[in-house]
Every structure is written in C-alpha cells, then in structure tokens.
Amino acid sequence: MKVPKGLQQLVGEIMENHPQAQIEFDPLPSGVCWLEVWFGRRNFQLEYHPTQGTGVSENFDDTPPFIRHDRAFDSLEAAAAHFKSLLTDAARTEVDHLPKALVLRENLPN
C-alpha cells in the first residue's frame, strides 16, 4: 500500500511545525489512512479513504466513538489545509497545557 504524498507531507509538516504534538499515523492495506494528533488537551483526527474522500474531526472527552466526522472533503489538499488550521489554533490556545522541555545537566565536582 502506497501512502499518498499529501499525507506524507502533512505528517512531516506537523512534525516540523508542532514538535510538541503527539502523532499516531496508521496506513492500512486497504489504502485507508488514519492520522490522530494530540496537542495539549486537544485531539484531532483525519481519516483518508482513497475513493470516499477525507474526514476531519476534533474529538472531546464527551465525543462518542465512531460517529461521523465534523467535516468531509473531496480533496486531500483541502482536508490537510483544514487540519493544519486546527493545529495552528491549538498552538495558540494550548500553550499552557503542553509538556515543558526537560534539560538534563551534569554537575561535575570542582
């Protein structure tokens, strides 16, 4: 199964522009690809289907499992643009809820 180049680029852009995000990417043999991203307290999902379009959702604590997507797109490019806009909004709103960087320092004796 070949992953669409647009999805590969989207995952790469997320890793580059939002290194604090937790990403789960699951390409299936059928051609369907699931992308789930956690950013602070927010959770986003993109489901790509090679013939049925792409769905994008933001999930909340009270979101029931396996319901329809918030938005459906005929083109992967439009879905990716919407997904990136959600992540950009999360980057502004979740600053206080992201993990802090951990710096290890070795204290050497004098």
N, C-alpha and C positions, 0 to 999 in steps of 0.2 A: 504494500500500500504506500503510495506516494503522498506526502503531506503537501498541501498547496503552498506555494511560495509566499502568498499573502499571509498565511498563518505563521509560517516560519519567521517572516519579517515582524509580525505583530509580537510574537514571543520575544524576539531579540530586542525590539524597541522597549518593551516593558522591562526587560532585564536591565537595559541601559539607562532608561529614564526614571525607573522606580525600583532601585535595588533593594528597598525595604519590603517590597511586595513578596508574598509567598505565592508561588506559581505551581499549579498542577496541570500538566498537559497530557492528554490521553488520546492518541490517534488509534482508532480501531481498524481492524482488517476490512470492514465494510466501506471505509472511506469517511465515516463519521468521525469528527474530532471534537473532543471536549476540552475547553480551556476554563480553568477556575482560578481566580486570583483573589487573595485576601490582602487587603490594605488597611492596616489599623483594625477598626471594628467593622469594616465594610467588606462584603463578599460579592464578587461579580462572576457571572458565568456566560460563556459563549459556546453555543453548540453549532458546529458547521456540518451540514449534510450536503453531499455532492450534487443531489438533484432536487432537494426540497428547500434550499435556502439556509439562512443562518439566523439563529435566535440569540438575543442578548437579554440578560436579566440581572437585576440586583436582588440578592436574597437577604432577608432579615431573619431575626430569631423566630418570628412567628410565621414565616413563609412556609406553607405546606409543601412537602416534597412532590415532585413530578407533576407540577402544574405547567400551564403554557408559559412561554417567555413574555417578558414585558414588551419587547419589540421584535418584529420579524423583518428580515431584509432579504431581497432577492440577490443582492451582490455582497460578496465577502468584503469588498472595499468599504462599502457603506457601513456594514456591521462593525468592522475594525475601527472606523472613524468614531462611531458612537461609543464603542468600548473604551477607546482612548480618552474620549471626553469624560466618561465616568471616572476613569482613573485620575485624570487631571483634577476633577472636582474633589476626589478623595484625598489627593495630595494636599489640597488647601484645607480641608476640614479635619483631617485625621492627624495633623502634626503632633498633637499631644498624646496620641494613642499608638504611636509607632515605637518599636523597640529602640532603645538607646544603644549607641555603639559601645562596645566593650574594648577597652585598651588594656593590654597586659604590659606591665612594666617590671623589669627585673631590677631589684635593689641590690646592688653589689656592695659588699663591705669595703670600707676605706682601707 
